[in-house]
Amino acid sequence: MTEKDRILIKKYGNRRLYSTATSSYITLAELEEMVHSGESIQVIDANSKEDITAQVLTQILVEGGKAKSIPVGFLEKIIRQRADLLDSLLTVQSQQIERSVDVARQAQDEFFRMMQRAVQMGGGMWNPFGGSMGNRSGAQEGKQSDNSQRVADLERELQELKEMIRQQSNAPK
């Protein structure tokens, strides 16, 4: 959902919430119902223009009584360890992104290496950069068996690359 699709809510110093979509003041319960019905919101402090969406959503959970069933010990641990918890979550997410980028880069590099080899082999192979390369000399005809082995090697490497990509896409996220 884009930022344009979000409903902008302004929170004033008197704790009143103003919906720019309906041009009216709304209650915290009405805001909760909007979120529950699938609306995407952004709450900003009317004076500072600071995004306070997370604080207001947390307030809905706490004031709505939904947090009453969460054990106090668990809440205390979250408060004590929230910096560590957030750092851990961000680290895991960053590592997953880095792995995905590395796999994509490896696949791209391997593709270009295979294309280079195919162009270098020449012979009767098709040149993706200029049509059929054909046999240009008797010396190249003697290399056809070498080329057949190279093609087999390229096919094997391509299968290994496909398997590596498949395994990465099936890896736990």
Helices and strands as residue ranges (DSSP letters): G 3-5, E 7-11, E 17-19, E 24-26, H 28-36, E 41-45, H 53-63, G 66-69, H 72-121, E 126-127, E 131-132, H 138-141, H 144-170
